[in-house]
Amino acid sequence: MADIHTEPVLFNETFYDQSFSHHCEGEVLLPEYLPDVSSIVRIDARPILLEAVCKKGEIELEGRVECIVLYLTAEGTIQSFYTRIPFDVSVEDERITAQSRVLAHLQMESVQCRPLSGRKLSIRCAVAFSLQAERTQERQLVSKAALAEKGCEVRVGREEVARFLEAAEEDFTLEEMLELPSDRSRMERILKCDIHADPTEKRVASGRVIVEGKLSVSCLYLSNVDTGETDQFTTNVSFQKVLELPQLEEGDLVCVEFLVLENACGILEDTAGEERILSCKVKVRIKASAYRNQPLEVVLDAYAKDNELTLQGRELQAEVVRCSACTGFSLRESFRPKEAIARIYSAEGYADLQEFVVENRRLHLHGELLVSFLVLLEEGETVGLDQIFAFDIPCEEIEVFKEGKFFGDCGLESFSYQMRADGSIEVETKLCCQVFGKLCHSFAAVEGMEYSPSSAKEQGKCLTLYYPSGGESLWEIGKRYAAPVESIRMANKIEGDSVPEGVAMLLIPRW
């Protein structure tokens, strides 16, 4: 018996997909130039994954939680303090190798801050990890051409599989001078300046991806240091980044994310000599992973006149990659605080995607909008106030496969709020979500075949009369008589892969 020639096929496989929480904590001392802490008003925290290293049997994750603490002094004025809580996480799995690739998404689960003394703070964080590990698989499959060379009749199936191409990352710096609008007070001291970077659009060209991005800037500042009066300035800054990916071709799909590594903000005077310009220097990291959905023709069955074939087949698990943008989803909600509010100093919105659900072929994004307020109560106390609103965004229709593995980020296209006369607060926002999905499916394929000369006697060319059942498969008929399917079609002037209704007899041309 002889073996048939096979050809290698490469495709992407996600072999690890887990979500978990990691807790980290630290004790920090205030710098000497800051006054003592009387009480904590609010703490904002953002996790950053700096590095993910794959080794044999484990993934090592290194990052930090960036924290901005707003607190009151003994005099009742607001101060702020910035610190970082580092973390190291190790994930073990015997399937992980140094060649594995990692996709990770982090979000804050909870953060607590309490003063141990006037100069020392204790910070405890819980970070939620969504982690996937993938690898490139290779399978040797029998090709249609190899069988055709042996004079075989072949039945093929057509599938689509995703192949990882390459990944790239680059750090770059953006510098902006942002002038306050006329309805905002001048700046005397920055309390905190949150800056997020989100992709808004991407275009794939030969050898590169062009990404349109947006910096979302929210700055809380003191407009009068003596009285503790605060104001808030928010704006968006558009930018463009080109990332080189030499293997990339038009039609390929690219998963892109931005990460703000550092931001330094300062106050400058405008031409009139007033402190009304916010200077921002932002260090951003762009990460991109490129995939190609490639058509794959797989052999499902084969037969021949002069050879007896033994096929070795199996079910293959593969993925198809999809990118989706769910834009323009509006959310309007209101709530009534438990305590009466005299004034809202600032408000910021954050959207977290928590679950991806496919219902009736449509992808739904389930998440939460967290709105953080800094308010002055009517009783005179300054406090932080958080409110959570759940959302369900219906996205586009997708293929229904066995399962899907998704990643995504949600940004705010717009955000506004107003306090009503009855004491309730109305929040209105428009969300924009970018989703990267790997849809899993399985299919049969022939990976090997042995053939040997047939023991049947040579019979030469002949015709056989066959009385079929309606709808019977031409492939099964041809295989039974070792006759080419196309010859059966031509001899009987029929189309398609099955016997049409009403056909009582077929001519079967034999080789």
C-alpha positions in Angstrom: 0.0 0.0 0.0 1.2 3.6 -0.7 0.6 6.9 1.0 -0.8 9.9 -0.7 0.9 13.3 -0.6 -0.4 15.8 2.0 0.1 19.6 2.3 0.4 21.7 5.5 -2.5 24.0 6.5 -1.9 26.7 9.2 -4.7 28.2 11.3 -5.3 30.0 14.6 -6.4 28.2 17.7 -7.5 29.7 21.1 -6.7 27.1 23.6 -7.0 29.1 26.9 -10.0 31.4 27.7 -10.5 32.3 31.4 -11.6 35.2 33.5 -10.4 35.8 37.1 -9.8 38.4 39.7 -6.5 39.5 41.2 -6.1 41.4 44.4 -3.2 43.8 45.1 -2.6 46.3 47.8 -0.1 48.8 49.1 0.6 51.5 51.7 1.7 54.9 50.4 3.1 58.0 52.1 2.0 61.5 51.0 4.8 63.7 49.6 6.0 66.4 52.0 4.5 69.3 50.0 0.9 67.9 50.5 -1.1 68.6 53.7 -2.4 65.9 55.9 -5.5 63.8 55.0 -8.6 64.5 57.0 -11.0 62.3 55.0 -11.1 60.5 51.7 -13.5 62.0 49.1 -13.0 59.6 46.2 -10.4 57.4 44.6 -10.2 56.7 40.8 -8.3 53.7 39.7 -7.2 52.4 36.3 -5.4 49.1 35.7 -2.6 48.9 33.1 -1.0 45.7 31.7 2.6 46.5 30.8 3.9 43.1 29.8 2.7 39.5 29.2 5.4 36.9 28.8 4.8 33.3 27.8 7.0 30.6 29.1 6.8 26.9 29.1 3.7 26.1 31.2 2.9 29.7 32.3 2.1 33.3 31.5 3.6 36.0 33.5 1.7 39.3 33.7 3.1 42.5 35.0 1.3 45.8 35.4 0.1 48.4 37.8 -3.0 50.2 39.0 -2.9 53.9 38.7 -4.7 55.7 41.5 -5.8 59.3 42.0 -7.0 60.0 45.5 -9.1 63.1 46.2 -9.2 64.0 49.9 -10.1 66.8 52.3 -7.7 68.6 54.5 -8.4 69.7 58.1 -9.3 73.1 56.6 -11.9 71.5 54.3 -10.1 72.2 51.0 -9.7 69.5 48.3 -6.3 68.0 47.5 -5.3 65.2 45.3 -2.6 62.5 45.4 -1.3 60.2 42.6 0.2 56.8 43.2 0.7 53.4 41.6 0.1 49.9 43.0 2.2 47.3 41.1 1.0 43.7 40.5 2.5 40.5 39.2 0.2 37.6 38.1 1.2 34.1 37.0 -1.2 31.8 35.1 -0.2 28.2 34.7 -1.3 25.8 32.0 0.7 23.0 30.6 -0.3 23.8 27.0 1.4 27.2 27.1 4.7 27.6 25.3 7.1 30.4 24.6 5.5 30.8 21.2 2.0 31.3 22.6 0.3 34.6 22.2 -1.8 36.5 24.8 -4.9 38.7 24.4 -5.8 40.4 27.7 -8.5 42.8 28.9 -8.4 44.4 32.4 -10.9 46.4 34.3 -11.3 47.5 37.9 -13.5 45.4 40.0 -13.2 47.4 43.2 -10.9 49.8 45.0 -10.7 50.9 48.6 -8.7 53.6 50.2 -8.5 54.5 53.9 -6.1 56.7 55.9 -3.8 54.9 58.4 -2.7 58.3 59.6 -2.6 61.8 58.3 0.4 60.9 56.1 -0.2 57.3 55.2 -2.9 55.6 53.1 -3.8 52.0 52.5 -5.1 51.1 49.1 -6.6 47.8 48.2 -7.6 46.9 44.6 -9.3 44.0 42.8 -8.6 43.8 39.1 -10.8 41.6 36.8 -8.8 39.8 34.0 -10.2 38.4 30.8 -7.4 36.3 29.4 -7.0 34.3 26.2 -4.0 32.4 24.9 -3.7 31.3 21.3 -1.3 29.4 19.0 -0.8 28.6 15.4 -1.8 25.0 14.6 -0.5 23.0 11.6 -2.4 20.1 10.1 -1.4 17.9 7.1 -4.4 17.5 4.8 -4.8 15.5 1.6 -5.3 17.9 -1.3 -7.7 17.5 -4.2 -4.8 17.9 -6.7 -2.9 15.0 -5.2 -5.9 12.7 -5.6 -6.6 13.9 -9.1 -3.1 12.9 -10.1 -4.0 9.4 -9.0 -7.1 9.4 -11.1 -9.5 9.6 -8.1 -12.9 11.1 -8.0 -13.0 13.6 -5.2 -15.7 15.2 -3.0 -14.6 18.5 -1.4 -16.0 20.9 1.2 -15.2 24.6 1.4 -14.4 26.2 4.8 -13.0 29.4 6.1 -10.3 29.5 8.7 -8.4 32.3 10.4 -4.6 32.4 10.4 -2.5 34.7 12.6 -0.2 36.9 10.5 1.8 39.1 12.9 1.7 41.5 15.8 3.3 44.8 16.4 3.3 47.5 19.1 4.8 51.0 19.3 5.0 53.7 21.9 4.5 57.3 20.8 3.9 60.7 22.4 1.2 63.3 21.8 1.5 66.9 22.9 -1.5 69.2 23.0 -2.2 72.8 24.1 -5.9 72.9 25.0 -7.5 76.3 25.6 -10.4 76.5 28.1 -13.8 77.6 26.6 -15.1 81.0 27.7 -17.7 79.6 30.1 -15.0 77.8 32.2 -13.1 79.4 35.1 -9.4 79.9 34.9 -7.1 77.3 36.2 -5.0 77.7 39.4 -4.1 74.1 40.3 -4.9 70.7 38.6 -6.4 68.2 41.0 -6.6 65.3 38.5 -6.5 64.9 34.8 -7.9 61.7 33.3 -6.9 60.9 29.7 -8.1 57.9 27.7 -7.2 56.9 24.2 -9.6 54.9 22.0 -9.5 53.8 18.4 -12.5 55.2 16.4 -11.7 53.9 12.9 -9.1 51.8 11.1 -8.2 51.2 7.5 -6.1 48.3 6.3 -3.7 48.8 3.5 -0.9 46.8 2.0 1.8 46.5 4.7 0.2 48.9 7.2 -2.9 49.8 9.2 -4.0 53.5 9.6 -5.8 54.1 12.9 -8.0 57.1 13.7 -8.0 57.7 17.4 -9.4 60.0 20.1 -8.0 61.3 23.3 -10.7 61.9 25.9 -9.5 64.5 28.4 -11.3 65.3 31.7 -9.5 67.7 34.0 -10.7 68.6 37.5 -9.0 71.8 38.8 -9.0 74.4 41.4 -10.2 77.8 40.0 -9.5 79.5 43.4 -7.0 78.0 45.7 -8.0 80.2 48.7 -11.7 79.3 48.6 -11.3 75.7 47.3 -13.6 76.5 44.3 -13.4 73.8 41.6 -14.3 73.5 37.9 -14.1 70.8 35.3 -12.9 70.9 31.7 -13.6 68.1 29.2 -12.7 67.7 25.6 -11.8 65.3 22.8 -8.6 65.4 20.7 -8.5 63.4 17.4 -5.2 61.9 16.1 -4.0 59.4 13.5 -1.4 56.7 13.8 0.1 54.5 11.1 1.5 51.1 12.2 3.7 49.0 9.9 2.7 45.4 9.4 4.6 44.0 6.4 2.5 40.9 5.9 -0.8 42.8 5.9 -3.0 42.9 2.8 -6.3 44.7 2.1 -9.1 42.6 3.5 -7.2 41.3 6.5 -8.5 42.0 9.9 -6.6 43.8 12.7 -7.3 44.0 16.4 -6.1 47.4 17.7 -6.0 48.9 21.2 -4.4 52.0 22.7 -3.0 52.2 26.2 -2.1 55.5 28.0 1.2 54.8 29.8 2.0 58.3 31.1 0.4 61.7 31.0 1.8 65.0 32.3 -0.4 68.0 32.5 0.4 71.6 33.3 -1.1 75.1 33.2 0.0 77.8 30.8 -1.1 81.4 30.3 -3.0 82.5 27.2 -2.1 85.6 25.2 -4.1 87.7 27.7 -1.9 86.5 30.5 -4.6 84.3 32.1 -4.1 80.7 33.1 -6.5 79.2 30.6 -4.4 76.7 28.7 -4.0 73.1 29.7 -0.8 71.6 28.4 -0.8 67.8 28.0 2.0 65.4 27.1 0.7 61.9 26.7 2.6 58.7 26.1 0.5 56.1 24.3 1.2 52.5 23.3 -0.6 51.0 20.3 -0.9 47.3 20.0 -2.1 45.5 16.8 -2.6 41.8 16.0 -3.3 40.9 12.3 -5.3 37.9 11.1 -6.4 36.6 7.7 -9.5 34.6 7.0 -8.5 32.2 4.3 -10.6 29.9 2.2 -9.8 26.2 2.6 -10.8 23.4 0.3 -10.9 20.1 2.3 -11.3 16.6 0.9 -14.3 14.8 2.4 -14.3 11.6 0.4 -12.7 9.9 -2.6 -12.9 6.8 -4.8 -11.1 5.4 -7.8 -11.6 2.7 -10.4 -8.3 0.9 -10.3 -7.3 1.6 -6.6 -8.8 0.7 -3.3 -8.6 3.7 -1.0 -8.4 3.8 2.8 -9.1 7.3 4.1 -8.1 8.7 7.5 -10.2 11.7 8.5 -11.1 13.7 11.6 -13.0 16.7 12.9 -10.9 19.8 13.0 -11.6 22.8 15.3 -10.9 26.2 13.7 -11.8 29.8 14.0 -13.1 32.6 11.8 -12.1 36.2 12.9 -14.6 39.1 12.8 -14.3 42.8 13.8 -17.4 44.8 14.6 -18.0 48.4 15.5 -21.2 49.1 17.4 -21.7 52.9 17.3 -24.2 55.5 18.1 -25.9 53.7 21.0 -27.6 56.3 23.2 -28.3 55.8 26.9 -30.4 58.2 29.0 -31.0 57.4 32.7 -31.8 59.3 35.8 -31.6 58.6 39.5 -32.3 60.4 42.8 -29.4 60.6 45.3 -30.1 59.6 48.9 -28.9 63.0 50.2 -29.7 66.5 48.9 -27.0 68.0 46.7 -26.2 71.6 46.6 -23.7 71.5 43.7 -22.1 69.1 41.3 -18.4 69.9 41.0 -17.5 67.2 38.3 -18.8 64.1 36.7 -17.1 61.4 34.6 -18.4 58.4 32.8 -16.7 55.0 32.2 -18.2 52.1 30.2 -17.2 48.5 30.9 -18.1 45.6 28.7 -18.8 42.5 30.8 -20.5 39.9 28.6 -21.0 39.0 25.0 -24.2 37.2 24.2 -25.5 35.9 20.9 -29.3 36.0 20.7 -31.2 35.1 17.5 -28.0 35.5 15.4 -27.4 39.0 16.8 -24.5 39.9 19.0 -25.5 41.7 22.2 -23.0 43.7 24.4 -23.9 43.6 28.1 -22.1 46.1 30.3 -22.3 48.9 32.8 -21.9 52.6 32.7 -20.3 53.9 35.8 -20.7 57.6 36.5 -18.6 59.2 39.2 -19.6 62.5 40.7 -17.8 64.9 43.0 -20.6 66.8 44.8 -21.2 69.3 47.6 -24.1 68.2 49.8 -26.5 70.8 51.2 -25.2 70.0 54.7 -21.8 71.3 53.5 -19.9 68.1 53.1 -17.9 67.3 49.9 -18.2 63.6 48.9 -17.8 61.3 45.9 -21.0 59.7 44.5 -21.0 56.7 42.1 -24.0 55.5 40.1 -24.1 52.4 37.9 -26.4 51.9 34.9 -26.6 48.6 33.0 -26.8 48.6 29.2 -27.5 46.1 26.4 -26.2 47.1 23.0 -27.6 45.1 20.0 -24.7 44.8 17.5 -24.6 43.2 14.1 -25.7 39.7 13.0 -23.0 37.0 13.1 -22.7 33.4 11.8 -24.0 30.8 14.3 -21.1 28.6 15.1 -20.4 26.3 18.0 -19.1 29.1 20.2 -17.5 32.5 20.1 -14.7 34.2 22.0 -14.9 37.9 22.1 -12.9 40.9 23.2 -14.0 44.5 23.2 -13.8 48.0 24.6 -16.4 50.6 24.9 -15.8 54.4 24.8 -18.0 57.4 25.2 -18.7 59.5 22.1 -20.4 62.1 24.3 -21.4 62.5 27.9 -23.6 65.1 29.7 -25.6 65.4 32.8 -28.0 67.8 34.4 -29.6 68.3 37.9 -33.3 68.6 37.8 -35.5 70.8 40.0 -36.8 67.8 41.9 -33.2 66.8 43.0 -32.7 63.9 40.6 -29.8 63.8 38.2 -30.2 62.9 34.5 -27.3 61.3 32.6 -27.1 61.1 28.8 -24.3 59.4 26.9 -23.6 57.9 23.5 -21.5 54.8 23.4 -19.1 53.4 20.8 -17.9 49.8 21.1 -15.2 48.0 19.2 -15.5 44.2 19.2 -13.0 41.6 18.1 -14.5 38.1 17.8 -13.1 34.6 17.1 -16.0 32.4 16.1 -15.3 28.7 16.5 -16.5 25.9 14.2 -15.7 22.3 13.4 -15.5 20.4 10.1 -14.5 17.1 8.7 -11.3 16.7 6.6 -9.2 13.9 5.2 -5.7 14.0 6.8 -4.3 10.8 5.2 -5.0 8.1 2.7 -3.5 4.8 1.7 -4.2 3.2 -1.7 -3.5 -0.1 -3.4 -4.4 -1.7 -6.7 -8.0 -2.9 -6.9 -8.6 -6.7 -6.9 -11.6 -6.2 -9.2 -11.2 -7.6 -12.8 -10.6 -5.1 -15.6 -14.0 -4.7 -17.4 -13.3 -1.9 -19.9 -15.8 0.8 -20.8 -19.5 0.0 -20.4 -22.9 1.5 -19.5 -25.0 0.4 -16.5 -28.7 1.1 -16.1 -29.6 2.3 -12.6 -33.1 2.9 -11.2 -32.7 5.6 -8.5 -34.8 7.0 -5.7 -35.7 10.7 -6.0 -33.2 12.9 -4.3 -30.5 10.2 -4.1 -26.9 11.5 -4.0 -25.0 11.4 -7.3 -21.8 11.0 -5.3 -23.0 7.8 -3.6 -24.2 6.4 -6.9 -20.9 7.2 -8.6 -18.9 5.7 -5.7 -20.9 2.5 -5.8 -20.1 2.0 -9.5 -16.7 3.7 -9.5 -18.0 6.2 -12.1 -17.1 9.9 -12.3 -20.0 12.1 -11.1 -19.6 14.6 -13.9 -19.9 11.7 -16.4 -23.2 10.8 -14.8 -24.4 14.4 -15.0 -23.5 14.6 -18.7 -24.9 11.3 -19.7 -28.3 12.1 -18.1 -28.4 15.8 -18.8 -29.0 16.7 -15.1 -27.5 19.4 -12.8 -26.8 19.5 -9.1 -25.7 16.9 -6.7 -28.7 14.7 -6.4 -31.2 12.9 -8.7 -34.1 15.1 -9.7 -37.6 14.1 -8.8 -39.3 12.2 -11.7 -36.1 10.6 -13.1 -36.8 6.9 -13.2 -33.6 5.6 -14.8 -29.9 6.7 -15.0 -27.2 5.8 -17.4 -24.0 5.1 -15.5 -20.9 5.4 -17.8 -18.2 3.1 -16.4 -14.5 3.9 -17.0 
